[in-house]
Amino acid sequence: MSQSINEAREGAVGPEILLCLERRRLLGAFTEAVHEVMLLQQQQVTDIVNDGNFGRFDLLLHMANERKELAKYAYLQHVDKHGC
């Protein structure tokens, strides 16, 4: 009988822990995407100062910002849906 109680507890705790791990994973993905945008912006500023050629970063920044937005909304959607 105590074994079934322990199994029930593990079942109740397991999904909650997984949700928290998923939240952490999604937050990590968002943080990485933000970091990528910041690095590209830093490189763009360096190029502006050094040689004035900064147009080549437009597409890279656009793509990085899209990834950042997708990561942000995946995180927010998860938190909203699961409340973790």
N, C-alpha and C positions, 0 to 999 in steps of 0.2 A: 504494500500500500504506500509506504514512504517513497518507493521508487517512482510510482506514478505521479506523486506530488512533485518530486524533483524534476521529472520530465516535463510536467506542466509549467514549472517555474522556468526551466531552460527554454521552453517554447515561447513563453511570454517575454523573456529577456532577449532572446536571440534576435528577433526582428528589430527590436529597438536599437540594439547595438549595431546591426547592419545598417539601419537608417542613419545613425550617427556617422558611421564609416563612409557611407555614400555622401553625406553632407560634407564631410571633411575632404573627400575626393573631389567633389564639385567645387568646393571653395579653393582647393589647390589648383584646379584647372583654371579657374577665374584669375587667381593670383598670377599664375604663369602667363596668361594672356595679357594682363595689365603690364607685367614686366616686359613682355615683348614689345608692346606699343611704346613704352617709355624708352627702351633701348633704341628703337628705330627713330624716335623723335630726337634723342640725343645725337645719333649719327647724322641726322638731317641738319641739326644746328651746327655740328662740327663742319659739315660740308659747306654750309652757307658761309661760315666764317673763313674757311680755307680757300674755297674756289667758286663759291656762288652757285654751284650746280646742285640744286636740291629737288628738282623735278622728278628725279628717278625714284624718290621715296614715296611719291603719291600712291602708286598702286600697292606697294608693300604696306604702307600705313592703312590704306583702305581695307586690305585683306586682314591685317592684324586687328583692326577695330571691329570688323565683322566677327572674327573669332572671339574677341572679348565680349561682345554683346551676346553671342550665343551662349558662352560660358556663364555670363551673368544671369541670363534668364533661365538657364537650366538650373542653376543654384537656387534662384528665387522661387521657381516653380516647385522644386523639391521641398524647400522649407515650407512653402504655403500648403502643399498637399499633405505633407507628413507631420508638420508642426514640430520638427526636431531642431 
